[in-house]
Amino acid sequence: MIWMQQRLASHLDPPIAFAHRGARAHAPENTLESFSLALRLGTTGLESDVWVTSDGVAVLDHDGVVRRGIRRTRISDVTRSELPVHIPTLAELFETCGDRFELSLDVKDPAAYEPTAEVVRANGNDMSSRTWLCDPVLDHLTERRSSLDDFRLVHSTRLHKLKKSPELHAARLTDEGVDAMNMHHSDWNGGLVVLFHKFDVLAFSWDLQFEHQLETALRMGVDAVFSDHTDLMMEMLSREVGPPTL
């Protein structure tokens, strides 16, 4: 007899399938081409990192630096017009891809919070409630909770970096109004997912690049998965949970 783990219930059903930096395994990452392709492949969420230029424009890029000749310059030190054409603005993402998706943004520069919120709110269609702002520094989130009460806030960290027990950390997230905990897939197990769910904190799992990783995460009841391989992610989501909806 073959034993198969029963899938634990997630709080978001179906879980969100975030295309990490767009369909990164199939197109240049963090480009409009990559984001558009991810949506065509059926993903329900897009993920990127957000930075702000010296003239206050929210843009999507991973490293936050650009080459100018032989020098590497921080995005925060250049204007939007000085950036390479492949780096899109957040506004251009909505113009090109619409807004029928969940959006996860790693806020790599605290100065990017306000410009990001302005663009998302200007888009309308209740997009702020489907935008998940992620930060490894919990204080960056908690000090902005009241001004970002229409957004979803996510603490992105690793298990070994927690200063207190997972239970005390989950309790703090609840008290501070942080919606989700985002950790590497190797940090999660079924017991931890249940623990965070007990405190009404969602469990997000990233760097899921292989079938067995996606299968394990989905069966332990996580609420969102992040993968470079959008096609595989959607295949596994359909197999384990059922066809995604948005």
N, C-alpha and C positions, 0 to 999 in steps of 0.2 A: 504494500500500500504506500502511495506517495503522499507525504504530509505537505500541505500547503498552508502557509501562514494566512490567517484570516485578516482582512484589511481592517485596521482600526479606523474609527470615524474621525474625519477631519472637521474642523469648525467651518471652513469654507468648502462647500461641496457644489461643483467640483473644485479641486485646488487650482490655483492660478498657475499657468505655464508661462514663465518668463523667458523670453529669448535673450540670452546674455549678450549684450552689446549688439543686438540684432541677431540675424542668422549668421553668426560669426564663422561657423564651420563651412559656410557656403558662399560668403561674400565679404568684402572688406568691412571690418568691424566699425561700429559707430558711424556708419554712413547711412544716408537716406535709402540707398539701394539695399543695404542689409536689413534695415527696419522694415521696408516694404516687402522684401522677400519673406521675412519671418511671418508677417501677417498673411501672406498668400499661402504659406505652409500651414496655417491654421492656428498659430499661437494666440493665446488670450492675453498675453502681457509682453511688454517691451521693457528692457533694462538698459540703463546707461549710467555714466558718471556725468555730473553737471558741474561746470565751472563758470566763472564770470570774467568777462574781459575788462580791460581798464575803462572802457566806456559803458560798462554796466549791462552787457548783453549776456544772457545765459546760453551757453553752448555745450555741446555733447562731445566729450573726448575722454579717453582713459587716463593718460599720463599727466595731462595738464601742462604740457610743455610742447613747444614747436621749434623747429629748426629755422634759424635765420642766418643763412650762409653756413659757417662752421659752428655757430653758437646755438645753444639751446636756451630758449627764453620761455618764461612762465606765461601762460595764457593771461593771467591777471595783469601782466605788464604790457600787453599789446591791445590794440583796438580790434573790433570785429573785422574791419576791412583789411587788417594785416594778417589775418589767419588764412591758412590754406583753404582752398575751396571745398575740400572733402569734409571739413569739420562743420557740421550743421548747427544752426541755432535751435533752441527748443521750440521757438515759434515755427520754424521751417518743418520740424517734425510733424506738428499738427496740420500745417498747410498741405503737406505731402501725404500723410498717412491717416488723416482724420482723427477721430478720438474714440473709436469703438474698441478700446482695449484698456487694460490696467497698465499703469506706468510706474516702474520702480527706478528711482533716481538716487544714486550714491552722491551725497553732497560733499564733495572733496574740499571745498573752500567755504567756510561759514559765511563769507560775504555773498555767496550765491543763493542763500535762502530767499531773501527778499525779491531779487529779480526772477527767480524761478517761480515763486508763488504768484507774482504779478502776471507772468505769461500764462500759467495754468488757469488762473481765475479769469483772465481775459478771454480764454477759449470758450468758457461757459460750459453748458451741457453737463453740469455737475462733475466736471473732470477732476476737481480737487479731491472729491471723495474717492476717486479711483487712482490717486497719485500717492505712492508710498515713498516718503522721504527717509532715506537710510543714512545713518551716521555711526561710526565706531565710538564716538565720544558721547556718552549718554547725556552729559550736561548740556551739550549743544541742542539736544532735543527737548529736554525738560524746560529749559529757559525760554523756549519758543512755543511751548504747547498752547498757551492762550492765544498767541497771535496767529497760530496755524491750526485753529480748532476745526477747520473744514478739511484738513489733510489727514492722511494716515502716517503715523510715525513708526519707524523701525530701528531697533538697536541691532547693528551688525557687528558681531564680535566673534571670538572663539571661546570655547568652554574654559580653557586653561587661563584665560585672562580675567575671568570673573573674580572679583575681590571677596565675594561672599558666596554662600551656597546657592545652587540653582533655584531652590525654593525661595530664599530671601530675595534673590534677584528678580524672580518672577513677581513676587509681591510688590517690589519697588516699581516695576514697570506698570503694574496695575494702578498703584497709588499715583504715579506721575502721568498717567494717561497715555503711555506708549503702547501702541497697538500690537506690535509683533516683535519677535526675537528671530534674528537671521543668523544662522551658523553654518559652518562647513558641514557637509553631509556626514563626515566621520565623527562629528561631535554629537550627533543626535542618536537616540535610541527610542524605542517605543515608550519606555517609562518617562523619559524627559518630555516627550511630546504630550503625554497625558498630564504631566505635572504643570506645564505651561498652560495647557488648555484649562486646567482646574482654576487657574487665575484669570481666565478669559484673555490670555495672551496667545496670539497666533504663532505658529511654528513655521518658519521659512528655511529652506535648505538649498545651499548653492554648490556649484561645481559638480553637478551630476552629469557626467559625460558618457556613461556606459549603461547598458540595459539593466545590469544587476543593481547598479546604484539607484537608478530611477525606480525600479521595482521595489527595492527595500524601503526607500523613502516614502513612496506612495502607500505601501502597505502599513507603515507605522503611523499614518494619519497626518502627515504634514499638510500645511495649508497652501504652500507654494513651492515650486521647484524652479531652479535656474539652470539652464544648459546652453552650451554653444551649438549643440546638435538639435536644432528645432524639429526636424523630421522625426528623429528617434524619440524625442520627448513627447511629441504629440501621439506617436504610435503607442507608447507605453501608457500614456494617460488614457487613451481610448480603451486599451486592453484592460487596465486595472480599475478604472473608475467609470468609463463610459464616454461617449462623445462630449467634448467640451461645449459650454455655452457661455455667452456673454450678453 
